[in-house]
């Protein structure tokens, strides 16, 4: 078994590196798939964008054993069930890992543009609750939620196999 990951800003890579260190499994970026045998079992880690796990489609022809999605929310957004359905991973173990993001002022291009619009929509929302306020703060100030303890369900799943 190996770890394959897709990371845009490094938060998902941190998880892949932590998981590799804790398990002794080798970790490969999606770009390195040529080094992976088709019959090798894979734990895939990818960052999430609107509930879609990035890079997952690139490993569909491989032997997926489990999928981890990282995002900035406290829980998978919109929900684990929707993420599983949207990514067509029903029947596979899915683990949500709280990741992180850089502050809005450090982003560039389309990411900065889209998140600027999104944060403005959130700020104008009449139904601002604690989660909306937290989302605004995360986007504006950045956030790093990568913690070893977040990998515990993945490690327990591996032990039980």
Secondary structure as GFF3:
##gff-version 3
##sequence-region A 1 161
A	DSSP	beta_strand	2	6	.	.	.	ID=ss1
A	DSSP	alpha_helix	11	23	.	.	.	ID=ss2
A	DSSP	beta_strand	27	29	.	.	.	ID=ss3
A	DSSP	three_ten_helix	30	35	.	.	.	ID=ss4
A	DSSP	beta_strand	41	49	.	.	.	ID=ss5
A	DSSP	beta_strand	52	53	.	.	.	ID=ss6
A	DSSP	three_ten_helix	56	59	.	.	.	ID=ss7
A	DSSP	beta_strand	63	71	.	.	.	ID=ss8
A	DSSP	alpha_helix	80	86	.	.	.	ID=ss9
A	DSSP	beta_strand	93	98	.	.	.	ID=ss10
A	DSSP	beta_strand	100	101	.	.	.	ID=ss11
A	DSSP	three_ten_helix	104	106	.	.	.	ID=ss12
A	DSSP	alpha_helix	109	124	.	.	.	ID=ss13
A	DSSP	alpha_helix	130	141	.	.	.	ID=ss14
A	DSSP	beta_strand	143	144	.	.	.	ID=ss15
A	DSSP	three_ten_helix	148	151	.	.	.	ID=ss16
A	DSSP	alpha_helix	152	160	.	.	.	ID=ss17
###
